[in-house]
Amino acid sequence: MRLLSIALFAAALAFPLSALARNVTDHGGNTVEVPDVPQRILSLHDWTLTVMTRELDAPLIASAGRLAPDGTAFIRGGRELFGLDFDDIELASIHGKLDLERIRALKPDLIVANVGDYGPLREQLSGIAPTLMFDAESGRPPFDLYRDYADWIGKQSRFDELEATYQARIETARKSLPPTLLSGTYSAIIANERDGTLGLLKEYGVLTTVLDDLGMKRVALTDSVPAGKSRMTIGAELIGEIDADLIVTSYLPENGETAESIFSALARIAPGYEAFLRAYEEKEILSFSRYEIYPPSFRGAGLLLDKLQHQ
């Protein structure tokens, strides 16, 4: 009997970790058998899943990318936060143009994708490798979703380590930022110039996470965001309802936007907005690169804290 036990133990040691499996229930409600320790993760969303996988030091082999104006592919968010490009990993697909043959040729042992992008194609992706669906727009706090993901890929301890460092940084920031700011209110918005509306953000990457963790309160209108949603669209007539001690937003550099773009956007969407927003009078409307503040990333949170303390 003892010889049999030793033989079984030796066999277990020789068995590849990637061949062990466990069941995971993803954000789409799908129960998927995934490798216990994935060795070849392929991400189909750059500034959420690719960024998190990289930050967790998981074995990322490929990512979806975006096309720059010059036609080259880049990793949105991954480039800015980690200097990650397609010299480091393979290109899986261009965002919005799924390349199943390329994905198959890369031989992933785990595919991760966003529900909103590829939920209807989950079955096809699952025919290549176990596929997990992540939902960044579910209305839950971004770092709660990040914790889910770390658990899915067996990186809970790495997540806990990063979170502990972040919480220590939050405590330090609370001591250096003005108490009048930290006890005040904030609203997070996006200006939609194409249709003349504003997006009121309830959960938006590290932008809302950091301000919540610093102890700031959201404006009352944020409570109107429907359950299960991260944002809602409002018209210019509600411009006064977003007024707060601090208004925060973001810009996309690839579109030629800058931190000052929000002011011209507000002027087009809500002419005369200056008269309704004390945050404008007090110069407390701040805009940050969306590449850094939308991804759920502890590095992005640190960069945001740096900028808040500087400004």
N, C-alpha and C positions, 0 to 999 in steps of 0.2 A: 504493500500500500504506500509505504514511504517513497519507494522508487517511482511509483506512478505520480505521486504528488510533485516530486522533483522534476519529473519529465514535463508535467503540465505547466509548472512554473517557468521552466526554461523555454517552453513553447510560447508562453505569454510574453516573455521578454523579447523573443525573436519576432513577434508579430508586429508589423508596422503600426505606429500610432495612428497614421492617417487612415488605416483600415478599420479602426474602432469607430463606432457610430452612436449617436443618441438622437432623440426626437426633440425638435424645437418647434414651437408655435410662433409664427411670425406675425407681423402687424396686419396682414391680410386675413388672419384666422386660419392659415394653412399649417398643418402639422407635417413637418418635413424631417426626414432622417438625414442628418448631416454628419460629416466627419467630426469626431470628437476633438481632433486637433487638425484643422484644415492646413494644407500645405501649399495650395495653389488657388488663392482667392481672386476672382475676377469681379470687378465692380462696374456697374452700369450707371453710376451717378457720381460725377466727379466731386462736387463741393459738399456732398454729405458723406456718402459711403466711402469714397476714395480717401477723403481727408481723415475720417475716423479710423479706417483700417491702417493708414500710414501712422497716425499718432499712437495707435495701440501696438505698434511694432509687429503687426501680423504679416504673414507672407503674401503680399500683394503682387500678383504677376501681371495684371493688366487693368486698364481703366477706360471708360468712355472719355471722350475728349470733345472740345469745341473747336470750331474753325475761326482763326483770327482773320482780319481783313486781308492779310497777305496769303491766305490759304493754308497756313501751317496749323497743325493741331496743338492745342494746349490743354492743360488740366486746370480748369477754373477752381480757384481756392487752393488746390494742391500746390500750384506754382507759387502763389503768394505766401502761403503759410509755411511750406516746407521746401521750396525750391524744386519741387517734383516735376519732371517732364518725361517725355517719351524716349529719352536716352536711358532713363532709369527702369522703366517698365514698358510693357507692350501696349499698343493702341487696340482696344477691344472693339470700339465702334465710335462713330461720330454721334453725338447726342441727338436723339430723334431719328436716327437712321440705323436701325438695328442690323448688324451684320452677323447672321447666325453661323455662316460658314467660317468666318474668321474666329468667332468665339469657340466653335467646335475644334478648330485647328490648334487653339491655345491650350486645350486639355485641362480646363480648370477642374478642381475637385469640389468647388463651391462657387456659385454665382449669387451675387447680391444686387438687388435692383430696387427702384422706388415704385411703390404701388401706382402712383399717378402716371408714371411713364409706361410701365410694362406689365401692369396687372393682367390685362387681357392676353398677354403673350407668355404668361407664366408656364403653361403646359409645354409650349415649344422649348422654352429655356430649360425646363426640367428634364426634357429628353436628352439634354447635353450633360447636365450635372445638377445635383441638388440645388434648388433655387429658393432664396429667402427674400421676402418682400418687406421693405422698410417704408414707413409712412411719416415723413417729416412734417406733414401738414394736418396732423390728427388733432391738434389742439392741446396736446400734452406738452409739458415742459421739455425743451430740447435735450437737456442732460438726462432726463428720465429715459427718453428714447435712445440716447447714446448708451446708457447703462444696459438697456435691453440688448443692443447690438453687441456690446462687449461680451455679454453672457452667451449670445448665440455662437460666437466664434472662439469661446474659451479664453477670453482675455479679461476676466473680471478683476484679477489682482492688479493688472496694469492700469485699468480704469480707476480702481480705488487709490492707487498711488498718485495718479494725476489729479484726482479730485481732492485728495488731502492737501496737495501743494496749492491747488487753486483756492481752497477755503482759507488757507493761511494767508494767501495774497489778498483775499477779500477783507480779512480782519485788518491787515495793514492799511489797505486803502481807506477803510472806514475812519481810521485815525488821522488821515491826511486830507481827506476831502472835506469841504465846508459842511458843518452840521446842518445849516439851513437848507443846503441842497439835499442831503440824505433824508431829511424829514419831509421833503416836499413831494410833489407829484410829477409824473412823466407821462408822455404819450409817444408812441412809436408809430410812424407813418411811412407810407410810400406815395409819391405823387404819380398819378396815372394821366399824363398829359394827353394821351391819345383819345381818351373819352371824357376828360375833364373831371375826374373823380379822385378821391383819396382812398388809399387802403389803410385802415386802422389795424395795427398789428397786435395781436394778443400774445403769440409765441413766435419769436423770430430769431433763431440762432442764439448767438451770445449777446446780441444787442439787448433783448429783453431779459435774458438770464442774468447778466451782470447787474443790471439796474434793480431787478427784483432781489438779488442776493445782497446788494448793498443796503436794502431796506427801503427803497423808494416805493411810492404807491402809484398805481395806475390811475388815469383819469376815469371817472365814473362810466363814461360811454363804452369803455372796454368791456364792461360787464354785459354789453349787448351782443358781443360776438357769439354766434350760435355755438352750442355744445358740439364738440367734435370738429370744430373749425379753428384755424390759427389766425384768421383775419376776416374782416368784412369790408365791403365797399361802402363809402359814404359820399354824399354830394357836397358841393361847396357851401350849401346853406348851413351845414353843421360845423363850419370852420371854427366857430367859437367854442364848440364842445370839445375840441382837441387841445385847447389852451391848457398849459401846465407850467410848473416851474422849469421844466426842461422838456423840449421837444427833440426827438432824435429821428434820424432817417438815414438813408444810404444812397450811394451813387455807384454807377457802373462805369469804370474807366474805359472799357472797350467801346462804349458808346460815345466817348468823348465827354462824359460828364465829370464834374469836379465837385468838391465839397460846397461850392457856391451855387451849384445848379438848382438846388431846392428853392432858392429865392425867386428865380425867374419862373420856375414851374408853378409856385404858389401864386405868383402875380397873374399868370395866365388862367389858372383854375379858379381862383377866388380873388378877383381884382379888389384892392383895398384891404387885403387880409391884415396888413400892418396894424390897422386900427382895432382889430379883434384879438390880437395875440400879444399879451404882455411878454411872452417869451421872446418875441421879436424885439421889443423895446429893450429888454434886458440882455440881449445878445446870447440867449440860451436856446438857440436852435442849432443843433450840431449834426453834421453829416459825416458818415464814415464809409470807407470802401466796402462795398457789398461782398467782395471776395473774402474779406477778413471777418465780417460780423455775421454773415448768414450761416456758414458752416458750424455745426456743433463741434467745437474744438476748444480744448483748454489753452492751446497756444493763441488762438484768436481771442479768447477771453482775456488773456494776459496783455495782448496788444491793445485791446479796448480799454483796459484799466490804465495802461500807460498813457493813453491819449486823454482819458478823462482827467487824470491827475495833472497832466501837462496843461490842459485847457482850462 
